[in-house]
Amino acid sequence: MNDANVLPGDGYVRLPQIIGQKVVTQEQAAANRKSGRGPKTPRPAITPLFPVSRAGWYAGIKKGIYPPPVKLSDRISAWTVQSIRALLEKGSS
């Protein structure tokens, strides 16, 4: 995914690709490694498709607003591209 946040043709997307993420610069990553907090590697910003927090997204899943994730492993959850596209189309209607 890039800054424009274009969905792939099919497959799965992870939560940062849906709700976005803030940029972490080289300097911030170095400071985080020293302090032991936050992201320890630089990363680009991702524009959100749905500008909600992580907690807001999971609360929306519980309320039935957003689709439930697919468990890819014990620690990895993702959403099908089709379910996110359907949600985008539903929101634009």
N, C-alpha and C positions, 0 to 999 in steps of 0.2 A: 504494500500500500504506500502511496505517496502522500504529499501534503494535500493534494486535491481529494484524496480519499475516495478513489474510484473502486467500486466493488469488483472482484474477479467474476468471471463468467459463471463458475460453479465452485462447489467446495465449501470450505468453512472459513469463518472470520472469528478472531479473538476479540475480547472485550475492548482493548485499546483502539482497535479498528472501528468500533461502533461508537464509543463515548469519547474517543480522542485521547491524546496525551500531550503533556507539555514538553518543550524542548529541554534537553539537558546538555549544556555546553561542556567542552573539555575541562574548563576550569571548575565548573560545578561538580563534575564527576570526580576530579582529583580531590576536591575538598570533601566530598562524600566518602571517598575511600579512606581519608585520614580520620574523619569523625565516626565512621562506621554506620552512618545513616544515609538513607535515600539511595537513588540509583547510582551505581558505581561505574557505569559505562555511559559514554555520550549516546544520545539518541535524538532523532529528528522529531519535530512536532507532527502530530497527526490531527487534522481537522475533524471534529466530531460530526457524525451523522445525526446523533441525538445528543444534544448538550445537557446531559444529566450526570450526576455523580455516580460512582460505583454503587454506593448504598441506594441511591434513587433507582438505579437500573434493577437491582435485585429486589427492591420493594415492588417495583412495577411488575416483575415476573410473578411475585407472590400474589399480586392483585389481578393478574391475568392481562395486564396491559401489554407486556412484552413477551416474546416467545421464550420458552424454557431452553436452557442450553443442552447440548449433546456432550456427554462425558467421553472424551477421547482417551483418557487414562484417569488414574486416581486423582491427579492434581491438575489436569488440563480440561477445561471446558471451552466449548466453542459453539457458534451458532451457524446454521446452514445459511448460505447466501440467499437461498430461496425464501427463507423465513424473514430475513432482514429486508429483502426487496419487497415482499408482501406488506411488511410493516410500513415501509416508506410509501408505497402506493396507497395504503389505507389512510396514512396521515395526510397525503396530498389531495385526497378526495373530498 
